Structure formats: C-alpha cells, structure tokens
Amino acid sequence: MKKYYLIIYLFILIIFLSGVFILGTYLGYEKRPSVEKIISIFNKESEVITQTDFDPFWKVWNLIDEKYPSASNVSDQERVWGSIYGLLSSLDDPYTVFFKPGEAKMFEENVSGEFEGVGMEIGIRDKILTIVAPLKDTPAYKAGIKAGDKIIKIDDKPSINMNIDEAAQLIRGKKGTPVKLTLVREGEIEPKEIEITRDKINIPTLETEIRPDGVFIINLYNFSSNSPELFKEALEEFIISGFDKLILDLRNNPGGYMWAAIDITDWFIPKGEIIVIEDKGEKYEKKFYRSTRDSIFNENLKFVVLVNEGSASGSEIVAGALQEHGVATLVGTKTFGKGSVQELIPVSDDTSLKITIAKWLTPNEVSISDNGLIPDVVVEMTKEDYENDQDPQIDKAMEILMASKEPKLKD
C-alpha cells in the first residue's frame, strides 16, 4: 500500500513540475523582446536560419540590459533597427540600405526628383563617402564642388562609416538653410570647408551646342524619364544641321533610369547586339539587353564620348557599350564605377529595404562596379585648367574628330 501511495505521489509531483516548467517557459517567452519571437518564427520557416547560432546575439542583448548605464533610454524597437543596420553592414555594400519609419518617405521623395538640398550625387569609393558629381547649375555646382571630393564631415558630424542615404538625409534640408561640408580633394594637402545654402533642386537633363567648326555636342546631365525623347530630338537636330561630327558629353552624369540608358544606346548599336548584361550571381542566368532598332549611323560616324570620375551608372552603361562595339572613342578619365542594380522592397507599412540585386556588365562582360571604364584616350583636368576655364578633354575630342574620316548616314 505504501508503495502504491509513493507511486501516486511521484506521479503528481512529475505533473506539477511539468506544469511549472511549461508555465515558466510560456511566461519567459511572453516577456522576451518581440524580435526574438520573429526570429523563432523564421527558424521554423528557414533551414538556413535554424543552422545559425543566435545565442551570442541574445547574450549581448541581455548584457546591455544588465550592464549598460543608459539602456533604458534606447527602446527595444531602436535596437531592432540597429540590428538590421548591422546585418546589412556585413554585406559590405554601400548601396544596400534599410529605411526605418520616416527615412523611407524621405527616400521616396528624393527619387521622385522633388526635393530641396544642394544638388549633387554621392557614392562610396574605397569605403569613403565620395561626391560622384555636382548637378549642373545647382548650389553644389556653383559652390565649386568637384567629382571625386571626399566628404569627411557634414556640419560637425564625421562621415566615417556613414552610408549614402544617411549622408543624403543630413545634406538635404529646407531651402535657404546652410550645410557645411568638410572635404578632402585630390592634390590638396589640407581639408577644406565649403558652406552651401540649400535650394529647390531642378535637375537639368540635356543641352545641345552647334559649334561653327562643324561639331555637334550633346550634353546629357542625367538619365531621367524624359531623357530618351529629348535625346531623340537632339539626334534629329544633329542630322538636320548637316554637321558630321558628334560629341556626347557624359562628364559628371551620375546616371538615373537604366532603361533610359539602354534606349539612348540603342540608336548606335546594330540590332540584336548586346548593350549591357545583368548579372544576379551564380544562382541565376545572366540577362542580356540587346539593341532593338537598326542604328541610323554606319561605322564611319565621327563620334567621341567624354567621361570622367563623375560619370556613373547609366553613363557607364552607354559609354561601355559604345566603346566595346567600336562606335565611339572614349576620352577623359576613369569613370566612377557604380554598376549595380537596386530594388526597393517594402518591409512593413512604414519601412523598406533598398537592396542590390545585380551587377551591370559591359557587352564583353567587364564588371562596371569592379573596374569602372578606362577611356581610349586618357586626358586629365588639372587644377589650373579649372581655374583658367580650360577644357583639354574637349580639345582632345575635337582633335580626334578633325583627324577622322568623313561619316555617312545610312540610307
């Protein structure tokens, strides 16, 4: 009988202890930060994540609570944002960026082209915040900002480890307000401070120039939604003029819509030939973008494209295709090397992720991001050239055009 009661007692004790364990586990789960619950859900759905040890993450999370003096001043949600930023930094890709609430809206306003700021494109080169190009006739352009300038401070905030979109948010601001940039410029020993007054930015697209010596120049400042139509009109103007020498100036053109760059290149590349290649990595097949129309010029077209360190993205797509197909001679300096594709993906109702999904390759499968483009004829612009309003790059382009054979329009 005693043995019988002992068995019942042990059974009841086991049930009680099991209940305590389950209740404790449940309450502990309920008290954990919501981000841990999210990761637990991911663990069920993703074999890759279940193989990852998250113990160090949660140990650090708890140590912050226990040891950090001002831990209560940082919300759990802010820590989640910080964790995402850290996750993305492991990719070592300055163009993959997470936008938390407020930042996503600002980015959407920026890409719409309706914003107030100083008017310049920025990027990352050698892990340093670098000016790709000032946009023509903007406050940055008028203040003497140059392509290749390194930004080491925005107002009083150092730019080290700052991503592009964080820097853009600091530089943008209300019309009439000032922003101070501390820059390091190649060839100059001391950093320089430039204060710029923000204004409403109206980005120019295209201008044409007819020179009396028989040269037609198209200055293309960006690849906006209306660039292809404006470029078509410029080509018609070139043909009607009766001139036979063409310069396409892509210097300080930071890019824009990829499809606009492809459409513009399409006028010069034979139908069916490769313009640019989209490379999404080993898991995917490369995507080839080809010319869809017959070019209106034959191989005798006198054509020079001007590029420099401020020519990026769409400019590099155009210049790379024209160079490798032997359509145009590239003159200037090495381009910036921004040849990647980003996609904006909503993460929640008020957050989004701008993530790199592919790289652009030239028709000969040269990575634009890895190498930039080297001109056929390298011509540097010196400090004295800028100060004396001289342009040896366009002078060299003129020299090449005058020495080449007469072009013929196709019948």
C-alpha positions in Angstrom: 0.0 0.0 0.0 2.8 2.4 0.9 4.4 1.6 -2.4 1.2 2.4 -4.2 0.9 5.8 -2.5 4.5 6.5 -3.2 3.9 5.9 -6.9 0.9 8.2 -6.9 2.9 10.9 -5.1 5.7 10.7 -7.6 3.2 10.9 -10.5 1.6 14.0 -9.0 5.0 15.6 -8.4 6.0 15.0 -12.0 2.8 16.6 -13.3 3.3 19.6 -11.0 6.9 20.1 -12.0 6.0 19.7 -15.7 3.3 22.3 -15.3 5.7 24.7 -13.6 8.2 24.2 -16.4 5.6 24.8 -19.2 4.2 27.9 -17.4 7.7 29.3 -16.9 8.6 28.7 -20.5 5.4 30.4 -21.6 5.9 33.4 -19.4 9.5 33.7 -20.3 8.6 33.6 -24.0 5.9 36.3 -23.5 8.5 38.6 -21.8 11.1 38.2 -24.5 11.5 41.1 -26.9 9.3 40.8 -29.9 12.3 40.5 -32.3 13.1 37.1 -30.7 9.7 35.8 -31.4 10.1 36.9 -35.0 13.4 35.0 -35.3 11.8 32.0 -33.7 9.2 32.1 -36.5 11.9 32.4 -39.1 13.6 29.3 -37.5 10.6 27.3 -38.4 10.4 28.5 -41.9 14.1 28.7 -42.9 16.5 25.8 -42.7 19.4 28.3 -43.2 18.5 30.4 -40.2 17.9 27.4 -37.9 21.5 26.4 -38.5 22.7 29.8 -37.2 23.6 30.2 -33.5 21.7 33.2 -32.2 22.9 32.7 -28.6 25.6 35.4 -28.8 23.1 37.9 -30.1 20.7 37.3 -27.1 23.5 37.2 -24.6 24.7 40.7 -25.8 21.0 41.9 -25.8 20.7 40.8 -22.1 24.1 42.2 -21.2 23.0 45.6 -22.5 20.1 45.4 -20.1 22.2 44.4 -17.2 25.4 46.4 -17.7 24.8 49.5 -19.9 24.1 52.6 -17.8 21.6 54.2 -20.2 20.0 51.0 -21.6 16.5 52.3 -20.6 17.0 55.3 -23.0 17.1 53.0 -26.0 13.8 51.2 -26.9 13.7 47.6 -28.0 12.5 48.8 -31.3 15.5 51.0 -31.8 17.7 48.0 -31.0 15.9 46.1 -33.7 16.7 48.8 -36.2 20.3 48.8 -35.1 20.5 45.0 -35.5 19.2 45.3 -39.1 21.8 48.0 -39.9 24.5 45.7 -38.5 23.2 42.8 -40.6 23.4 44.9 -43.8 26.8 46.2 -42.9 28.1 42.6 -43.1 27.4 42.7 -46.9 29.9 45.5 -47.4 27.6 47.0 -50.0 27.0 50.8 -49.5 24.0 50.7 -51.8 22.0 48.2 -49.7 20.2 50.3 -47.1 17.3 49.8 -44.7 14.9 52.7 -44.2 13.2 52.9 -40.8 10.0 55.0 -40.4 10.4 58.5 -41.7 13.5 57.6 -43.8 11.5 55.6 -46.3 9.2 58.5 -47.0 12.2 60.8 -47.5 13.9 58.4 -49.9 10.7 58.2 -52.0 10.6 62.0 -52.2 14.2 62.0 -53.3 13.8 59.6 -56.2 10.7 61.5 -57.3 13.1 64.4 -58.1 11.1 66.9 -56.0 13.4 67.8 -53.1 15.4 70.6 -51.6 19.1 70.3 -51.0 22.4 71.2 -52.6 22.2 69.1 -55.8 24.9 66.5 -56.0 25.2 62.8 -56.4 27.2 60.9 -53.7 28.6 57.4 -53.5 31.2 55.3 -51.7 34.7 54.8 -53.1 37.3 52.9 -51.1 34.8 52.9 -48.2 34.9 56.7 -48.1 31.9 59.0 -48.8 32.7 60.5 -52.2 31.0 63.0 -54.5 30.1 61.4 -57.8 29.2 64.6 -59.4 27.6 68.0 -58.7 24.5 68.6 -60.8 24.7 71.4 -63.3 23.6 74.9 -62.0 22.8 73.6 -58.5 24.1 75.2 -55.3 26.8 72.4 -55.1 27.9 73.2 -58.6 28.1 76.9 -58.0 30.0 76.4 -54.7 32.8 74.6 -56.6 32.1 71.1 -55.5 34.0 68.6 -57.8 33.6 65.0 -58.7 35.9 62.9 -56.6 35.9 65.2 -53.5 35.9 63.1 -50.3 33.4 64.1 -47.6 34.9 63.7 -44.1 32.4 65.7 -42.2 28.8 67.0 -42.6 28.4 70.1 -40.4 30.0 68.8 -37.2 29.3 65.1 -37.8 32.1 62.9 -39.0 31.1 60.8 -42.1 33.2 57.7 -41.3 31.1 54.5 -41.6 28.1 56.7 -42.8 26.1 55.1 -45.6 24.9 57.1 -48.7 21.3 57.6 -47.6 22.2 58.7 -44.1 24.6 61.3 -45.6 21.9 62.4 -48.1 19.4 63.0 -45.2 22.0 65.2 -43.4 22.8 67.2 -46.6 19.2 67.7 -47.7 17.2 70.3 -45.9 14.9 73.3 -46.2 15.5 75.8 -48.9 17.6 78.8 -47.6 19.3 76.8 -44.8 23.1 76.2 -44.8 25.0 73.0 -44.7 28.8 72.8 -44.2 30.8 70.1 -45.9 34.4 69.3 -44.9 36.2 67.9 -48.0 39.5 66.3 -49.0 40.4 67.0 -52.6 43.0 65.1 -54.6 46.1 67.2 -55.0 45.4 69.4 -51.9 47.0 68.7 -48.6 44.6 70.4 -46.2 40.9 69.6 -45.9 38.6 72.5 -47.0 35.3 73.6 -45.6 32.5 74.7 -48.0 29.3 76.1 -46.8 26.4 75.7 -49.2 22.9 77.2 -49.0 20.2 74.7 -49.8 17.7 75.4 -52.6 15.0 73.7 -54.6 16.7 71.3 -57.0 15.6 71.4 -60.6 17.8 68.8 -62.3 18.6 69.7 -66.0 18.5 66.9 -68.5 20.1 67.8 -71.8 21.5 70.7 -73.8 22.9 70.9 -77.3 25.5 73.1 -78.9 26.4 73.6 -82.5 29.9 74.8 -83.0 31.0 76.8 -86.0 33.8 74.3 -86.8 31.3 71.6 -87.7 30.9 69.8 -84.3 27.6 69.0 -82.7 27.7 68.5 -78.9 25.0 66.8 -76.8 25.5 67.5 -73.1 23.5 64.8 -71.2 23.3 65.5 -67.5 21.3 62.5 -66.3 19.1 59.7 -67.4 15.6 60.8 -66.4 12.3 59.6 -67.7 12.2 62.2 -70.4 15.9 61.7 -71.5 15.2 59.3 -74.3 12.7 61.6 -76.0 15.0 64.6 -75.6 17.9 62.7 -76.9 15.9 61.6 -80.0 15.1 65.2 -80.6 18.8 66.1 -80.3 19.8 63.5 -82.8 17.2 64.8 -85.2 18.7 68.3 -84.7 22.2 66.9 -85.4 21.1 65.2 -88.7 19.2 68.3 -89.9 22.1 70.5 -89.1 24.2 68.7 -91.8 27.1 68.5 -89.4 29.2 65.3 -89.4 31.0 65.2 -86.1 29.3 64.3 -82.8 30.4 64.6 -79.1 28.3 63.1 -76.4 29.4 64.7 -73.1 28.6 62.4 -70.1 31.0 64.0 -67.7 29.5 64.4 -64.2 26.5 62.5 -65.3 25.7 60.3 -62.3 23.1 58.1 -64.0 19.4 57.5 -63.5 17.0 55.1 -65.1 18.7 52.0 -66.6 16.1 51.7 -69.3 16.7 55.3 -70.4 20.4 54.5 -70.8 19.6 51.4 -72.9 17.2 53.3 -75.1 19.7 56.0 -75.9 22.5 53.5 -76.7 20.0 51.7 -79.0 20.4 54.4 -81.6 24.0 53.5 -82.3 24.3 49.7 -81.8 23.3 47.3 -84.6 20.1 45.4 -84.0 20.5 42.3 -81.8 23.8 43.3 -80.4 24.4 43.4 -76.6 24.1 46.7 -74.9 24.5 45.6 -71.2 24.3 42.4 -69.2 22.6 42.0 -65.8 24.4 39.6 -63.5 22.5 38.3 -60.5 25.2 35.8 -59.4 25.8 32.1 -59.8 22.3 31.0 -59.0 20.8 32.9 -61.9 21.3 33.1 -65.6 22.7 36.4 -66.9 20.2 38.6 -68.6 21.2 40.2 -71.9 19.8 43.6 -73.0 20.1 43.9 -76.8 19.6 46.6 -79.3 16.0 46.5 -80.8 16.4 49.0 -83.6 18.7 49.5 -86.5 21.3 52.2 -85.8 21.0 55.2 -88.1 24.8 55.6 -88.5 27.3 53.3 -90.1 30.9 52.6 -89.0 32.2 55.9 -90.4 30.4 58.0 -87.8 32.8 60.5 -86.2 31.8 60.1 -82.6 33.6 60.9 -79.3 32.1 60.3 -75.8 33.5 62.4 -72.9 33.7 60.7 -69.5 35.3 61.4 -66.1 35.2 60.3 -62.5 31.7 61.8 -62.2 30.3 59.5 -64.9 28.5 56.7 -63.2 25.8 54.1 -63.6 23.7 54.8 -66.7 26.6 56.8 -68.1 28.9 53.8 -67.8 26.3 51.6 -69.5 26.2 53.9 -72.5 29.9 54.6 -72.7 30.9 50.9 -72.2 28.6 49.7 -75.0 29.7 52.4 -77.4 33.3 51.8 -76.6 33.3 48.0 -76.9 31.3 48.0 -80.1 33.8 50.4 -81.6 31.1 53.0 -82.2 32.7 55.9 -80.3 36.1 56.8 -78.9 36.1 57.5 -75.1 38.1 60.5 -74.0 38.6 61.7 -70.4 39.4 60.0 -67.1 38.4 56.7 -65.5 34.7 56.6 -64.6 33.3 56.2 -61.1 32.4 52.5 -61.2 28.8 52.3 -60.0 27.4 49.4 -61.9 24.8 47.8 -59.6 21.1 47.3 -59.6 19.0 48.2 -56.6 15.4 47.2 -55.8 13.2 49.0 -53.2 11.2 46.4 -51.2 8.6 47.2 -48.6 9.4 45.5 -45.3 6.5 46.8 -43.3 3.9 49.6 -43.7 6.5 52.3 -42.9 9.8 50.7 -43.5 11.6 49.4 -46.7 14.8 47.9 -47.9 16.8 49.1 -50.9 18.9 46.1 -51.8 21.4 45.3 -54.5 20.1 42.5 -56.7 22.5 42.5 -59.6 25.6 44.0 -61.2 25.9 45.5 -64.6 28.5 44.0 -67.0 29.6 45.6 -70.3 29.0 43.6 -73.6 32.4 42.0 -73.1 31.3 41.0 -69.5 33.5 43.5 -67.7 32.1 44.5 -64.3 31.4 48.2 -64.2 31.4 48.2 -60.4 34.7 46.4 -60.0 36.7 48.4 -62.6 34.9 51.5 -63.9 35.7 52.3 -67.5 39.1 53.3 -68.8 38.9 55.8 -71.7 40.6 55.0 -75.0 42.4 58.4 -74.6 43.1 59.5 -71.1 43.2 63.2 -70.6 43.4 64.7 -67.1 41.9 68.0 -66.0 44.3 69.9 -63.7 43.5 72.5 -61.1 44.9 75.2 -63.4 42.5 74.0 -66.2 39.5 74.6 -63.9 40.8 77.9 -62.6 41.5 79.2 -66.2 38.3 77.8 -67.6 40.2 75.5 -70.0 39.0 72.1 -71.2 41.8 69.9 -72.5 39.3 66.9 -72.7 37.0 68.6 -75.2 40.1 69.9 -77.1 41.4 66.3 -77.5 37.9 65.2 -78.6 38.0 68.0 -81.3 41.4 66.9 -82.4 40.3 63.3 -82.8 37.2 64.3 -84.8 39.0 66.5 -87.1 41.5 63.8 -87.9 38.9 61.0 -88.6 37.2 60.1 -91.8 34.0 61.6 -93.1 30.9 59.8 -91.7 27.9 58.7 -93.7 24.3 58.4 -92.7 22.7 55.2 -93.6 20.2 55.3 -96.5 
